[in-house]
Amino acid sequence: MCSTKPEVDVREALVDRYRRIRAATEAACAPLSDEDMMVQSMADASPTKWHLAHTSWFFEQFVLSDPGFKGYSEYHAAFNFLFNSYYEAVGPRYPRPQRSLLTRPTAAEVFRYRTHVDAAIGNGLSRLTDQELNQLRPLIELGLNHEQQHLELIFTDIKHAFAQNPLRPAYVQAPRQTSVASTPELRWREFDAGIRCIGHNHCGFAFDNEGPRHRVWLEPFALADRPVCVGDYLKFMADGGYARPELWLSDGWAACQARQWEAPLYWERNDGCWMQFTLHGMQPFCEASPVVHVSYYEADAFARWAGARLPTEAEWEVACGDSVVELDDDAFGPVSLHPRPLSANDADQPAWFGDVWNWTQSAYHPYPGYQAASGALGEYNGKFMCNQFVLRGGSCLTPRSHLRASYRNFFPPEARWQFTGLRLARSR
């Protein structure tokens, strides 16, 4: 249901959201040195400095270029080449795997670039007519939500970079931990067959791939009331889960063998015991925490070992129902830097959001009636609807204002550096 609370001044609210979201991105950089912000540990990741520049380029390219922002002067002509990500319609771009070679512009210059763009957006918004504001508001909202996606990527990319460093540095020190019981019991929630509607309900922002809203037929199914936890996964490993090809898809077994997987990403043996690298540095396991950094292939193998399967994205969304996330003043930042331990109390109010991204068995494809936007912005989501799988639910690093039932994330099946986990399903 959409909120019935009276809306504050649209212009004022938009300016406030812009400032707070941009500030959240820069706050994430506070623990990082200039050297930290330069590193790129693999082709799928990007330097923090590049994320900072690219999100500003997005506003410059798609918002400030509008005639409503009269008199805007671009910061640097070369930035269109350096910080374009994948928009073919915009023009050529610097090769993604080589972004760490961009020692110039410096980090200080990138922050000046952000200040330049922020000033232009702030001044421009104050001068737009109501009609111009209404026309540009969807673009600005897209830019803000795009920035929040990159905030999540800043955390995941710097974690991967720090994990390559033999010093195993911490992004920030770990908070004091409280004792937590062992893995909570897994219970099942059952759902009847029927026609259901999924997709965004037009209340608030959504990316284009979340719609159109449409009907689906679901057979009877059951969904676990919690994600798979570390304690569950240790049993899979102890039962030879990584050495039993009958549990794996053919492509998954090939990936497992080629990459020599024997545990989730960031797990390491220390004196015969497993430890995990986190944004707080190396940490001991908590068996009650959701397992994280597993590929689609590992999630599928675990589900088969457990006598279950992965849910479809429609099953996940229907099971989630009308669940919502309570927002507060910190809604534009992550929930935490590592999945929280679960307890028996979570069975009464299943936590659908903000622990780990849940792999589904659904291939990432367009919903019936989907049409990509015209122009360069049509490349935002639509052209990636191939060879990827859908994830649902958001992780602890997903900004809370992004957590909603219809949100569709997507990655190739071998991806592990994102905060990806799983929740079991079974047919009734």
Residue pairs with C-beta under 8 A, 6 or more apart in sequence:
1 203
1 322
2 201
2 203
2 204
3 203
7 13
10 133
10 137
11 125
11 126
11 128
11 133
14 125
14 133
14 137
14 140
14 141
15 122
15 125
15 126
17 144
17 332
18 118
18 121
18 122
18 125
18 140
18 144
19 118
19 122
20 332
21 144
21 147
21 148
21 151
21 332
22 114
22 118
22 147
24 148
24 151
24 332
24 333
24 399
25 51
25 52
25 55
25 147
25 150
25 151
25 154
26 52
26 111
26 114
27 333
28 151
28 154
28 155
28 333
29 37
29 48
29 52
29 154
31 171
31 172
32 48
32 158
32 171
34 106
34 107
34 108
36 48
36 158
36 161
37 47
37 48
37 49
37 52
37 107
38 47
38 48
38 49
38 100
38 103
38 107
39 47
39 100
39 158
39 161
40 46
40 47
40 50
40 97
40 99
40 100
40 157
40 161
41 157
41 160
41 161
41 163
41 164
42 160
42 417
43 96
43 97
44 415
44 417
45 153
45 156
45 157
45 160
45 161
45 417
46 54
46 96
46 99
46 153
46 157
47 99
47 100
47 102
47 157
48 154
48 157
48 158
49 102
49 107
49 110
50 83
50 99
50 102
51 150
51 153
51 154
51 157
52 107
52 110
52 111
52 114
53 79
53 82
53 83
53 105
53 110
53 113
53 114
54 83
54 84
54 85
54 150
55 143
55 146
55 147
55 150
56 83
56 110
56 113
56 114
56 117
57 79
57 80
57 83
57 84
58 143
58 146
58 147
59 117
59 121
59 140
59 143
60 74
60 75
60 79
60 117
61 80
61 84
61 87
61 90
61 376
62 139
62 142
62 143
62 376
62 377
63 69
63 121
63 136
63 139
63 140
63 143
64 72
64 74
64 117
64 120
64 121
64 124
65 72
66 136
66 139
68 124
68 128
68 132
68 135
68 136
69 120
69 121
69 124
70 124
70 127
72 120
72 124
74 80
75 113
75 116
75 117
76 105
76 113
79 105
79 113
80 90
80 91
81 91
81 92
81 93
81 94
82 93
82 94
82 102
82 105
83 93
83 94
84 90
84 91
84 92
84 93
84 94
85 93
85 96
86 93
86 96
86 379
87 93
87 376
87 379
88 376
88 379
89 375
89 376
89 379
90 376
94 102
105 113
121 140
125 133
125 140
128 136
141 205
142 377
142 380
145 205
145 207
145 402
146 380
148 332
148 399
148 401
148 402
149 402
151 333
151 334
151 399
152 334
152 395
152 397
152 398
152 399
155 171
155 279
155 334
155 337
155 397
156 397
156 417
156 418
156 419
157 417
158 171
158 279
159 171
159 266
159 277
159 278
159 279
159 417
160 417
162 168
162 169
162 170
162 171
162 277
162 279
163 266
163 277
168 277
168 281
168 282
169 281
170 279
170 280
170 281
171 279
171 280
171 337
172 279
172 280
172 337
173 280
173 281
174 278
174 280
174 281
174 283
175 280
177 286
180 286
180 288
180 341
180 343
181 288
181 343
181 344
182 231
182 287
182 288
183 229
183 230
183 231
183 232
183 287
183 288
184 226
184 229
184 288
184 342
184 343
184 344
184 346
184 347
185 344
185 347
186 224
186 225
186 226
186 232
186 424
187 224
187 225
187 226
187 347
188 222
188 223
188 224
188 225
188 426
189 222
189 223
189 224
189 225
189 319
189 350
190 220
190 221
190 222
190 428
191 218
191 220
191 221
191 222
191 223
191 315
191 318
191 319
192 220
193 217
193 218
193 219
193 220
194 217
194 218
195 215
195 216
195 217
195 218
196 215
196 216
196 217
196 218
196 314
196 318
197 213
197 214
197 215
197 216
198 213
198 214
198 216
198 313
198 314
198 317
198 318
198 406
199 210
199 211
199 212
199 213
199 214
199 367
199 406
200 206
200 210
200 211
200 213
200 404
200 406
201 213
201 406
202 211
202 213
204 404
206 404
206 406
206 407
207 380
207 381
207 407
207 408
208 370
208 372
208 373
208 380
208 381
208 382
209 366
209 367
209 370
209 381
209 382
209 385
209 408
210 406
210 407
210 408
211 367
211 370
211 406
212 367
212 368
212 369
212 370
214 367
214 368
214 369
216 314
218 312
218 314
218 315
218 318
219 427
219 428
220 427
220 428
221 311
221 315
221 425
221 426
221 427
221 428
222 425
222 426
222 427
222 428
223 311
223 315
223 316
223 319
223 423
223 424
223 425
224 308
224 423
224 424
224 425
225 346
225 347
225 350
226 290
226 342
226 346
226 347
226 350
226 351
226 423
227 290
227 291
227 339
227 342
227 355
227 356
227 358
227 421
227 422
227 423
228 290
228 291
228 302
228 306
228 421
228 422
228 423
228 424
229 287
229 288
229 289
229 290
229 291
229 342
230 285
230 286
230 287
230 288
230 289
230 290
230 291
231 287
231 288
232 291
232 302
232 306
233 264
233 291
233 294
233 302
234 274
234 285
234 287
236 301
236 302
236 305
236 306
237 262
237 263
239 305
241 247
241 301
241 302
241 305
242 256
242 261
242 262
242 263
244 305
245 253
247 301
247 304
247 305
248 256
248 297
248 300
248 301
249 297
249 300
249 301
251 297
251 413
252 295
252 296
252 297
252 298
252 300
252 301
252 413
253 297
255 261
255 295
255 297
255 413
255 414
256 297
256 298
259 414
261 298
263 274
264 276
264 291
264 292
264 293
264 294
264 298
264 416
265 293
265 294
265 416
265 417
266 276
266 277
266 278
266 293
267 274
267 275
267 276
268 274
268 275
268 276
268 277
268 282
269 275
270 282
273 284
274 285
275 282
275 283
275 284
275 285
276 282
276 283
276 285
277 283
278 337
278 338
279 337
279 338
280 337
280 338
283 338
286 341
288 341
288 342
288 343
289 338
289 339
289 340
289 341
289 342
290 339
290 342
290 355
290 356
290 421
291 356
291 421
291 422
292 338
292 339
292 356
292 395
292 419
292 420
292 421
293 416
293 417
293 418
293 419
293 420
294 302
294 359
294 416
294 420
294 421
294 422
295 413
295 414
295 415
295 416
295 420
296 359
296 389
296 411
296 412
296 413
296 414
296 415
296 420
297 413
297 414
298 416
299 310
299 359
299 420
299 421
299 422
300 309
300 310
300 359
300 361
302 422
303 309
303 310
303 422
303 424
303 425
306 424
307 426
308 424
308 425
308 426
309 361
309 424
309 425
309 426
309 427
310 359
310 360
310 361
310 422
310 424
310 425
311 319
311 358
311 360
311 361
311 423
311 424
311 425
312 360
312 361
312 362
312 425
313 360
313 362
313 390
313 392
313 408
314 362
315 360
315 425
316 358
316 360
316 392
316 393
316 423
317 392
317 405
317 406
319 352
320 352
320 392
320 393
320 405
321 405
322 405
323 350
323 352
323 353
323 405
324 404
325 353
325 354
325 400
325 403
325 404
327 400
327 401
330 400
331 399
331 400
331 401
332 399
332 400
332 401
333 399
333 400
334 396
334 397
334 398
334 399
334 400
335 354
335 396
335 397
335 398
335 400
336 396
337 396
337 397
338 396
339 355
339 356
339 395
339 396
339 419
339 421
340 355
340 396
342 351
342 355
352 393
352 405
353 393
353 394
353 398
353 403
353 404
354 393
354 394
354 395
354 396
354 398
354 400
354 403
355 393
355 395
355 396
355 421
356 393
356 395
356 396
356 419
356 420
356 421
356 422
357 391
357 392
357 393
357 394
357 395
357 398
357 409
357 418
357 419
357 420
357 421
358 391
358 392
358 393
358 421
358 422
358 423
359 389
359 391
359 420
359 421
359 422
360 389
360 390
360 391
360 392
361 389
362 389
362 390
363 388
363 389
363 390
364 384
364 385
364 386
364 388
364 389
364 390
364 408
364 410
365 385
365 386
366 382
366 385
370 382
372 378
372 379
372 380
372 381
372 382
372 383
373 380
384 410
387 412
388 410
388 411
388 412
388 413
389 410
389 411
389 412
389 413
390 408
390 409
390 410
391 408
391 409
391 410
391 411
391 420
392 407
392 408
392 409
393 403
393 423
394 402
394 403
394 407
394 409
395 418
395 419
395 420
396 419
397 419
409 418
411 418
411 420
